[in-house]
């Protein structure tokens, strides 16, 4: 009987604390965090976020430049003038050129697949991997497996 009274009183105390704790915090006047830590937290947080945004803008700009260079390369292959044109204009003209001459488009794709296969073969040879009779997808997967195993080995040394 004595144990049950202790358990009930402990449960009642916990319940009362759970009810009173949020009310106690709500009764306190809200103070901005900037006043609690005058210089360090807001400056550091703002600096981090601005640098982070700048980092992503740089990557986005790099991607746009890469995409525009790729569109220009494709346009030159199809004999389309590129000076003073936006990427949207180039996309439209390339789409029309692909529809007009599908054989040339297929030749363009085949040429670029061959370049990619040769690049993958060179990379595989540098890693000492077998390249004979392997497709581009197989070579890419072999290179990734090799790099992952190399990274895992490097991580185990730490």
C-alpha positions in Angstrom: 0.0 0.0 0.0 2.8 2.4 0.8 4.5 1.7 -2.5 1.3 2.5 -4.5 1.0 5.9 -2.7 4.6 6.7 -3.6 4.0 5.7 -7.3 0.8 7.8 -7.4 2.5 10.8 -5.9 5.5 10.5 -8.3 3.1 10.3 -11.2 1.1 13.3 -10.0 4.3 15.3 -9.6 5.4 14.4 -13.1 2.0 15.3 -14.5 2.0 18.6 -12.7 5.5 19.4 -13.9 4.6 18.6 -17.4 1.6 20.9 -17.2 3.4 23.7 -15.4 6.7 23.8 -17.4 5.2 25.1 -20.7 3.1 27.6 -18.8 6.3 28.9 -17.0 8.1 29.4 -20.3 5.2 31.1 -21.9 5.0 33.5 -19.0 8.6 34.7 -19.6 8.9 37.7 -21.9 10.4 36.7 -25.2 13.9 38.1 -25.7 15.5 38.1 -29.1 18.5 35.8 -29.3 20.5 38.7 -30.7 20.4 40.4 -27.4 21.5 37.3 -25.5 24.6 37.0 -27.7 25.2 40.4 -29.1 27.8 40.0 -31.8 28.7 36.4 -32.4 25.6 34.4 -33.3 23.8 36.7 -35.9 27.0 37.7 -37.6 28.3 34.1 -37.9 24.9 32.8 -39.0 24.5 35.5 -41.6 28.0 35.1 -42.8 27.5 31.3 -43.2 24.3 31.7 -45.1 25.6 34.3 -47.4 28.7 32.3 -48.2 26.6 29.2 -48.8 24.3 31.1 -51.2 27.3 32.5 -53.0 28.7 29.0 -53.4 25.5 27.7 -54.9 25.2 30.7 -57.3 28.7 30.1 -58.5 27.8 26.4 -59.3 24.6 27.5 -60.9 26.4 30.0 -63.1 29.0 27.3 -64.0 26.2 24.9 -65.0 24.6 27.6 -67.2 27.9 28.4 -68.9 28.5 24.7 -69.4 25.0 24.2 -70.9 25.4 27.2 -73.2 28.8 25.9 -74.4 27.2 22.5 -75.1 24.4 24.1 -77.0 26.9 26.2 -79.0 28.9 23.1 -79.8 25.8 21.3 -81.1 24.7 24.4 -83.1 28.1 24.6 -84.8 27.9 20.9 -85.7 24.5 21.6 -87.4 25.8 24.8 -89.0 23.7 27.2 -87.0 25.0 30.7 -86.2 25.5 31.2 -82.5 26.4 34.8 -82.1 24.0 36.9 -80.0 21.6 34.1 -79.4 20.2 33.0 -76.0 20.1 29.4 -75.0 16.3 29.3 -75.6 16.8 30.4 -79.2 19.5 27.9 -79.7 17.3 25.1 -78.3 14.5 26.0 -80.7 16.8 26.1 -83.7 18.5 22.8 -82.7 15.1 21.1 -82.3 14.1 22.3 -85.8 17.5 21.1 -87.2 17.0 17.6 -85.6 13.6 17.3 -87.1 14.8 18.5 -90.5 17.8 16.1 -90.6 17.4 13.1 -88.3 20.3 11.2 -89.9 22.7 14.0 -89.0 21.3 14.0 -85.5 21.9 10.2 -85.2 25.5 10.7 -86.6 26.1 13.5 -83.9 24.9 11.2 -81.1 27.0 8.3 -82.4 30.1 10.5 -82.6 29.6 11.7 -79.1 29.0 8.2 -77.8 32.3 7.1 -79.4 34.1 10.0 -77.7 32.7 9.1 -74.3 33.6 5.4 -74.8 37.2 6.3 -75.6 37.3 8.6 -72.6 36.0 5.8 -70.3 38.5 3.4 -71.8 41.4 5.7 -71.1 40.2 6.2 -67.5 39.8 2.4 -67.1 43.4 1.8 -68.4 44.7 4.4 -65.9 43.1 2.3 -63.1 44.4 -0.9 -64.6 40.9 -2.2 -65.5 40.0 -4.5 -68.4 38.5 -2.6 -71.3 38.2 -5.3 -74.1 34.6 -6.1 -75.0 33.1 -3.7 -72.4 30.3 -1.3 -73.2 30.4 2.3 -71.9 27.9 1.5 -69.2 30.0 -1.5 -68.0 33.2 0.6 -68.0 31.5 3.4 -66.1 30.2 0.9 -63.5 33.7 -0.7 -63.2 35.3 2.7 -62.7 32.8 3.6 -60.0 33.4 0.3 -58.2 37.1 0.8 -58.3 36.8 4.4 -57.0 34.5 3.3 -54.2 36.8 0.5 -53.1 39.7 3.0 -53.2 37.7 5.5 -51.1 36.8 2.8 -48.7 40.4 1.8 -48.4 41.4 5.4 -47.8 38.7 5.7 -45.1 39.9 2.6 -43.3 43.4 4.0 -43.0 42.1 7.0 -41.0 
